[in-house]
Amino acid sequence: MRWLKKFKHLWSVEIKEPPTFDELENQTEKKLKEDYKEKKNAEIENVFSTLESDESEVEREEIQSAPDYDVGEVEVDDLLENKELESHYQLNIVDAKVEGSDEHLIGAKHIEP
């Protein structure tokens, strides 16, 4: 009988219950916090290394004004003159098909907030 007790664990089945929602949530929360901390520390170290490096290595971009921008002065008399002005109303017109554009909404359910 002693050998039966010795090998009893081979026939017994241990039933494991799946983790509860709270346990899963806590594990996920811990993992996300650790990932965030690692990424944050990596970014901070990256910024410090950039700041500590020689400033001559950092390329600086010069700001250039747009070539089509007119910074000239305007006289009031020029604005009051009757000149033939260009019309830009026809430039941004889109021919849209309005009829039937809402047919995909016919079978939609209305959800109240």
Backbone hydrogen bonds in HBPLUS format (Angstrom, degrees):
<---DONOR---> <-ACCEPTOR-->    atom                        ^
c    i                          cat <-CA-CA->   ^        H-A-AA   ^      H-
h    n   atom  resd res      DA  || num        DHA   H-A  angle D-A-AA Bond
n    s   type  num  typ     dist DA aas  dist angle  dist       angle   num
A0004-LEU N   A0001-MET O   3.09 MM   3  5.10 130.0  2.35  95.7 109.3     1
A0005-LYS N   A0001-MET O   3.24 MM   4  6.66 153.7  2.31 151.8 156.9     2
A0006-LYS N   A0002-ARG O   3.09 MM   4  6.32 145.6  2.21 141.4 151.6     3
A0007-PHE N   A0003-TRP O   3.24 MM   4  6.41 141.3  2.40 137.7 144.5     4
A0008-LYS N   A0005-LYS O   3.46 MM   3  5.06 166.6  2.48  96.4  99.7     5
A0010-LEU N   A0007-PHE O   3.17 MM   3  5.61 151.3  2.26 108.4 116.5     6
A0011-TRP N   A0008-LYS O   3.10 MM   3  5.67 144.4  2.23 113.9 122.2     7
A0012-SER N   A0008-LYS O   3.30 MM   4  6.58 138.0  2.49 147.8 159.5     8
A0024-LEU N   A0020-THR O   3.04 MM   4  6.35 164.2  2.07 153.0 157.1     9
A0025-GLU N   A0021-PHE O   2.82 MM   4  6.00 157.2  1.87 150.8 157.9    10
A0026-ASN N   A0022-ASP O   2.91 MM   4  6.09 158.4  1.96 146.9 152.3    11
A0027-GLN N   A0023-GLU O   2.96 MM   4  6.19 160.7  2.00 150.3 155.5    12
A0028-THR N   A0024-LEU O   2.91 MM   4  6.09 163.9  1.94 150.0 154.6    13
A0029-GLU N   A0025-GLU O   2.86 MM   4  5.99 157.0  1.91 147.2 154.2    14
A0030-LYS N   A0026-ASN O   2.97 MM   4  6.16 159.9  2.01 147.9 152.7    15
A0031-LYS N   A0027-GLN O   2.99 MM   4  6.23 159.4  2.04 147.8 153.6    16
A0032-LEU N   A0028-THR O   2.87 MM   4  6.09 161.3  1.91 152.6 157.5    17
A0033-LYS N   A0029-GLU O   2.94 MM   4  6.14 156.7  2.00 147.6 154.0    18
A0034-GLU N   A0030-LYS O   2.98 MM   4  6.22 158.5  2.03 148.6 154.2    19
A0035-ASP N   A0031-LYS O   2.92 MM   4  6.15 161.6  1.96 151.2 156.3    20
A0036-TYR N   A0032-LEU O   2.90 MM   4  6.03 160.6  1.93 148.0 153.5    21
A0037-LYS N   A0033-LYS O   2.91 MM   4  6.07 157.5  1.96 146.0 152.4    22
A0038-GLU N   A0034-GLU O   2.95 MM   4  6.18 159.7  1.99 150.2 155.2    23
A0039-LYS N   A0035-ASP O   2.97 MM   4  6.19 165.4  2.00 151.8 155.6    24
A0040-LYS N   A0036-TYR O   2.85 MM   4  5.96 160.2  1.89 150.3 156.4    25
A0041-ASN N   A0037-LYS O   2.94 MM   4  6.09 163.6  1.97 149.0 153.2    26
A0042-ALA N   A0038-GLU O   2.98 MM   4  6.15 155.1  2.04 145.7 152.9    27
A0043-GLU N   A0039-LYS O   2.96 MM   4  6.18 158.6  2.01 148.9 154.3    28
A0044-ILE N   A0040-LYS O   2.93 MM   4  6.16 159.3  1.97 151.0 156.9    29
A0045-GLU N   A0041-ASN O   2.95 MM   4  6.12 162.6  1.98 148.5 152.9    30
A0046-ASN N   A0042-ALA O   2.96 MM   4  6.12 150.8  2.05 142.7 151.3    31
A0047-VAL N   A0043-GLU O   2.91 MM   4  6.17 155.9  1.97 150.2 156.0    32
A0048-PHE N   A0044-ILE O   2.94 MM   4  6.18 165.9  1.96 153.5 157.2    33
A0049-SER N   A0045-GLU O   2.95 MM   4  6.07 158.7  2.00 145.6 151.5    34
A0050-THR N   A0046-ASN O   3.05 MM   4  6.23 148.7  2.15 140.6 149.1    35
A0051-LEU N   A0047-VAL O   2.88 MM   4  6.15 156.1  1.94 151.8 158.6    36
A0052-GLU N   A0048-PHE O   2.87 MM   4  6.00 153.4  1.94 149.1 156.2    37
A0053-SER N   A0049-SER O   3.12 MM   4  6.11 128.9  2.39 133.1 144.2    38
A0057-GLU N   A0054-ASP O   3.18 MM   3  5.73 152.3  2.26 111.1 118.4    39
A0058-VAL N   A0055-GLU O   3.18 MM   3  5.38 140.5  2.34 101.5 111.8    40
A0069-TYR N   A0066-ALA O   3.27 MM   3  5.49 165.9  2.29 111.9 115.2    41
A0078-ASP N   A0075-GLU O   3.18 MM   3  5.38 128.9  2.45  98.7 111.2    42
A0079-LEU N   A0076-VAL O   3.07 MM   3  5.29 128.3  2.35 101.6 114.6    43
A0080-LEU N   A0076-VAL O   3.23 MM   4  6.55 139.5  2.41 145.4 156.6    44
A0091-LEU N   A0088-HIS O   3.41 MM   3  5.57 163.6  2.44 106.2 110.9    45
A0101-SER N   A0098-VAL O   3.28 MM   3  5.50 163.8  2.31 125.7 124.1    46
A0105-LEU N   A0102-ASP O   3.11 MM   3  5.58 161.0  2.15 112.6 118.6    47
A0106-ILE N   A0103-GLU O   3.27 MM   3  5.50 171.0  2.27 111.8 114.3    48
A0108-ALA N   A0105-LEU O   3.30 MM   3  5.20 160.6  2.34 102.4 108.0    49
